[in-house]
Amino acid sequence: MNKMVFDYSALKGAMRSKGYTLEKLAAATGIGMSTLAVHISRGTPFRVDQAIGICQVLSLEAIEPYFGVTKVR
């Protein structure tokens, strides 16, 4: 059975380019460190409020390139 997952490679690239680790992003957004790690490593979807908060912290102008890319496993 195929499973749709989210590809967060663009988000990880934005984090690196802006100097954010998972720990730093968790502290800045109020999202738990383990929650961030699970979403990014397993490709599970973020809640809309979490995605918006991350975009605000990282000064990303659009959600789609970072949170809307899916692939099938």
URLIN-V675732 format. One record per pair of residues at least 24 apart in sequence whose ideal C-beta (glycine too) atoms are under 6 Angstrom apart, sorted by the first residue. I is the first residue (numbers start at 1). J is the second residue. D is the distance in Angstrom with one decimal. If there is no record, write none. Layout:
# URLIN-V675732
[[I | J | D] [I | J | D]]
This chain:
# URLIN-V675732
[[2 | 72 | 4.7] [3 | 73 | 5.0] [4 | 70 | 5.2] [4 | 72 | 5.6] [5 | 43 | 3.1] [5 | 73 | 5.6] [6 | 43 | 4.7] [6 | 45 | 5.8] [6 | 70 | 5.6] [7 | 69 | 4.5] [7 | 71 | 5.3] [8 | 40 | 4.9] [10 | 65 | 5.3] [10 | 66 | 5.1] [11 | 66 | 4.4] [14 | 58 | 5.4] [18 | 58 | 5.5] [28 | 57 | 4.6] [29 | 53 | 4.5] [29 | 54 | 5.8] [29 | 57 | 5.4]]
